[in-house]
Every structure is written in C-alpha cells, then in structure tokens.
Amino acid sequence: MTGPASTAPDGVEASGRPPAGGTAWLITFTDLVALMLTFFVMLFAMSKVEHRKWQNLTDALAYNLNAVRELPAALPTEWLDIESDEPLSAVDLDYLAALLKENIAAEPLLAEAVLWRLQDHLVIALPGELLFAPGATELEPSGRAVLAAFGGLLRHVTNRIEVTAHADPRKPGGGFASNWELSLARALGVAQILEQTGSHGPVVARGLGDGRFEALSAQLAPARRLALARRVEILVRSAAGEQP
C-alpha cells in the first residue's frame, strides 16, 4: 500500500536540489569580495607611503578639482608715462592764506616772512639779507634752509608760483651792470630752490631791479627803506600753475 505523495517545499525540487537559476551563489560571492577587500586594506595598512609622491598626488587632485583658482597677475614689462589731460585746480587763496600763516608762525626759520593778500594772489616777502650776502646772488646756507622750509609748505599747492626779486637804487657790485641783472639772478636762484624742495610745478622768476623803490614810503628811515627795497617776494596766484 502506498502512502500519499509528499510535496517538496517551495524552491526545492523533488530530488532535493535547489532549482536552477537561484540566488544562493550571491552569498558565496559576497563573502569572497569581503575577504579580498579585507586583504587589500590590510596590505595597504602595512605598506609605507612615500610622503613626496603622496603630496604630489594630493596637490594635483586639489589643483584639478578646485574650480576657483587664483591666477597670477600679469605684471607690466614697461612703464608708460601717460600725461593726464585733466587740468589742475588751484587752491582757494583765502584757505591757502590761513594755512600758510599758521605754518609760517609755527616755523622759526620763517619768523621774518611777511604775508599779505591781494586781489588775485598772495605775497610772501622775505628780507634780502636773510637769503643773500650784500651784492651776492648765491644763497647763504641760512637762506637755503629758509627756502627749503617754505618749499615744504608749497608741496601740495597747485597754484602758479612766481618769484620776484627787488634791489635798492644803489649801484650793484659783484660784476653786475645793473640792478635788474642782480635781482634777476637772485630770483632765479630762489625759484630753483623752491622747485627742488617742494614746488608742485615750474616757478616763474622775475627781476624788477629798483623799479618799485619809489613805491616805498618816504617816511621810513633811509636804512629801513633800502632794506625793504632788497626784498624777495614769493607770489601765489589764484590760477593753477603748469603741470610738472
């Protein structure tokens, strides 16, 4: 007598073997991959990495993966001297007069300088004896120091600067044929020092000789009148000067 036919569980053939095309092989494959990965990790951990090669690798990766890089700025190979077409603007005379008075008062070397304002310019008068020896056109060391101090005050003044030198009516010495030649030589010497020590642009020099002597008051003592006649005046015009 035969018993009832037994039925195989799902996924198993009657012969006891798993059906063809199953997924059981994935378990073995996963174990194999895990063992190989563990092997290579241990192999890498026991190996010695050369620092230089590793640094080169990381630098190369950082350079290529970094999208934003600071590129070196191109430096000029030549310097071009380009003159600006923008005209210079002159400094207001009222402001400049107040500023110069304050600085002149604070500078002991300029104690004998006298400043006054006219309609279109400022006048700073310096005694001739402060700058030159009698009849000479070469500046004394003390005179150079005075002009250097004043030139520093004009460093940022863009107004037109002029130098006017005067002389007394007596016959000049030093080989000069006239007081005009003497005064012009003195004006040129003063202008040169101002240009060297701080004037923003070229300084205009004029010699007037004794042409303004009669404008000095006759009420002054003769010695005082002659001393004032030998003055040197620095004029600051209301208009802007030429560009250097």
C-alpha positions, 0 to 999 in steps of 0.5 A: 500500500502506498502512502500519499505523495509528499510535496517538496517545499517551495524552491526545492525540487523533488530530488532535493536540489535547489532549482536552477537559476537561484540566488544562493551563489550571491552569498558565496560571492559576497563573502569572497569580495569581503575577504579580498577587500579585507586583504587589500586594506590590510596590505595597504595598512602595512605598506609605507607611503612615500610622503613626496609622491603622496603630496604630489598626488594630493596637490594635483587632485586639489589643483584639478578639482578646485574650480576657483583658482587664483591666477597670477597677475600679469605684471607690466614689462614697461612703464608708460608715462601717460600725461593726464589731460585733466587740468589742475585746480588751484587752491582757494587763496583765502584757505591757502592764506590761513594755512600758510600763516599758521605754518609760517608762525609755527616755523622759526626759520620763517619768523621774518616772512611777511604775508599779505593778500591781494586781489588775485594772489598772495605775497610772501616777502622775505628780507634780502639779507636773510637769503643773500650776502650784500651784492651776492646772488648765491644763497647763504646756507641760512637762506637755503634752509629758509627756502627749503622750509617754505618749499615744504609748505608749497608741496601740495599747492597747485597754484602758479608760483612766481618769484620776484626779486627787488634791489635798492637804487644803489649801484650793484657790485659783484660784476653786475651792470645793473640792478635788474641783472642782480635781482634777476639772478637772485630770483632765479636762484630762489625759484630753483630752490623752491622747485627742488624742495617742494614746488608742485610745478615750474616757478616763474622768476622775475627781476624788477631791479629798483623799479618799485623803490619809489613805491616805498614810503618816504617816511621810513628811515633811509636804512629801513627803506633800502632794506625793504627795497632788497626784498624777495617776494614769493607770489601765489596766484589764484590760477593753477600753475603748469603741470610738472 
